[in-house]
Amino acid sequence: MNNTRKLSRFAPAFMAGVTMLSWAMVADADDTIEIGQDVWIEAGCASCHGSRGQGGTDPDSPAGPSLRTTQLSEDEMFEVIACGRRGVSGMPGWARGAYFEMACYGETPGQVPEDVLLIEAFDADQIDALVAYIFTTFVQD
Ligand code: HEC
């Protein structure tokens, strides 16, 4: 569908961006939200989900849903961000070792499925911080 075509044009740009990342992982509690915000910015989540997580409107990016109105729990959100959504969803997976070393959606780790775009830019601590940032900043009760 449309999203697949848009994604293939779009992916190289943010993949180039995220390879330049390096992280000091000294996360005491006060730093967590800030680390999460840095991940949000560096990953370019806003290009598909909007700068305030309100849902994407950029014509050059697949439109991601609003994160402000998500019904996901924090654990469920971690898994979507880490593993992506399979199929022609347009939502990449961001965790290093997703599917291969880290179990995704209850499957035994070992093989990366073909129908997922994995970017593998972040470790689990960074994605935890990102989820904390999203829940603190965007998600509405
Ligand atoms: C290339 C566009 C794109 C990028 C970049 C992107 N997303 Fe998404 N995201 C999507 C799309 C499209 C969906 C809907 C997938 C579906 O369910 O079919 C989605 C779904 C989600 C969901 C599930 C929401 C729900 O309530 O079901 C979360 C959470 C999410 N994205 C967070 C993020 C975060 C955090 C980042 C940055 C690390 C990010 N996304 C980067 C396109 C993107």
Boltz pocket constraint, residues with backbone or C-beta under 6 A from the ligand:
constraints:
  - pocket:
      binder: B
      contacts: [[A, 7], [A, 10], [A, 39], [A, 40], [A, 43], [A, 44], [A, 45], [A, 46], [A, 47], [A, 48], [A, 49], [A, 61], [A, 62], [A, 63], [A, 64], [A, 65], [A, 66], [A, 67], [A, 69], [A, 70], [A, 71], [A, 72], [A, 77], [A, 80], [A, 81], [A, 85], [A, 88], [A, 89], [A, 90], [A, 91], [A, 92], [A, 94], [A, 130]]
      max_distance: 6.0
